[in-house]
Amino acid sequence: MEKLLSNLVGTLSKMTAIYKDILQAAQDKRKYIISGDIDKLESVIYQERNLSESILLLEEKRRYIMQSISRAIGKRDTIPTLRELIEQIRDPHKSELEKQYDAVSDIIMKVRDVNKVNTSLTKYSLEYVNNFIRAICSESLNDSVYQQSGNFKDPELKRLLFEVSA
């Protein structure tokens, strides 16, 4: 049981470190969304994907450890949550697990908040681009035109201010 608890603490510690990297990547992404640096934004998105894959592997390991702990304490039908496990064990693992649990929870909340801001920034950027396109075209892109045959015809972009072939 001691070995399982030590493995759980170590896994949570690794998860905390990766979540910190995810938080940093999300903050970098916000900076690149605002500055419009697409190349760096693409790089950060790739980095986030790799970090997410690492978190998924660690989460799978954490679940396996929790399942093993559940069997060790005689609960074969249910797996306790981390909070329930913390309530059932004693120090030194109890305090360390509490510390890791609080750290992971705190970082996840920060990542969630930064990602909400990034989502809003991306949404507003897309709205800006759409409004710009509508401003330089005489017809709205959302206008639908039906031909006599009953087929849908895409609207034409007229009065373009820029030469498309350039």
N, C-alpha and C positions, 0 to 999 in steps of 0.2 A: 504494500500500500504506500509506503514511503517513497518508493521509486516512482510510482504512478503520479503521486502528488508533485514530486520534483520535476518530472517530465511535463506536467501540466503547467507549473510555474514557468519553466523554460519556454514552453510553447507560447504562453501568453506574453512573455517578455519579447519574444521574436515578433509576435503580432503587433505589440505596441510600437516597436521600432519601425515596422513596415507601415503601420498607420500614420506614423509621424512623417514618413517619406511621402505617403499619399496626400497628407495635408499640405506639405510643402509643394508638391506638384500641382495641387488644386489652386494654391495661392499664386504659383507661377503662371498657371493657365489664365487666371483672372488678369494678371498683368499683361499677358500677350493678347488676350481678347481686347482689352482696352487700347493697347498700342497698335493692334492690327498686324502683328508680326506672325503671319501664317506659318512660316517655316518652323519657328520655335514652338508655336502652338501645336503643330503636328507632332513634333518631337515629344512634347509633354504628354500628349494624348497616348502616344506609343509607350512612354514610360509608365503612365497610369495603368495601361492594360497589362503590362508585365507585373507591376506591383499587385494588381488585382488577382492575377493568376497565382502569385505567391501567397496571398491571403487565403485564397480558396484552398490551397494545399494545406496550409497551417490550420485552417478551420476543420478540414477533414481529419487531420491528426488530432486536433482538440476533441472532436466528437468521439473518435476512437478511444482516446484516453478516458473521456467521461464515461463511455460505455464500459470500459474495463473497470473503472472505479465502481460503477454501479453494480457490476457482478461481484466485485470484491466485498462490497458491503451487504450483499444479499438481495439486491433489488434487480432481478433479472428482467422484469416486465417494463420498468420505466427507467429513464435516464434523468437524474436530477439536473436542475439548472445549476449554473455556476453559483448563483446566489444561495440556492438551497445547500449546495455542497459546502460553501463557506460557513454556513450556520452549523453544519454537522461536525466539522473538524476542529482540531485544536492547533495552537501555535507550535512551531514556527510557521507552518504552512498556511495557517488561517490568515495571519496578518499579511503575508506575502501575496496570497491570492487576492485578498481584499485590495491591496495596493495595485496589483496588475488589473483587476477588474475595473477599479475606478479610473485608472489611466486609459485603458482601452475605451471605456464608455465616454470619457471626456473628449478624447481625440475624435471618436466617431461623430460626436455632436458637432465639433468644430468643422470637420470635413463636410458634414451635412449642410451647415450654415454657409460655408464658402461655395459649395456646389449650387445652393439656391441662388446666390448672387451671380455666379457664372451663368446659370440658366437664364436668369433675367437679362443679363448683359447680352447674351447671344440672341435672345428673343428680340430685344430692342434693336440690335444691330441688323437683324433680318428685316424688321419692320422699316427701318431707315432705308435699307437698300430697295425694298419694294416701293416705298414712297418715292424714292429718287427715280426709279424706272418709270413709275406712273407719271412723274412730272415731265420727263423728257419725251413721253409718247402722247400722241393726241387721243388715243383710245385706251381704255382700261384693259389690262391683261385678263381681267375676269369676265369681260363681255363674251357671251357665247353667240354664235351665228349659225343658224341652220340653213342649209341649202334646200332647193326645191326637192331634191331626192330624199330629204329627211336626214341626211348625214350631217354630222357636226363639223363645222369648219372653225379652225383655230383663228382667233383674231389676229389681224395683221398689225404690226408695229409701224405706225406712220409717224412722220415728223421727227425722226431720230436726229439728235443734235450731233452725233458722232458718226464718223464713217466706219461701217462695220468691217469692210475689207482691209482696213489699215493694219 
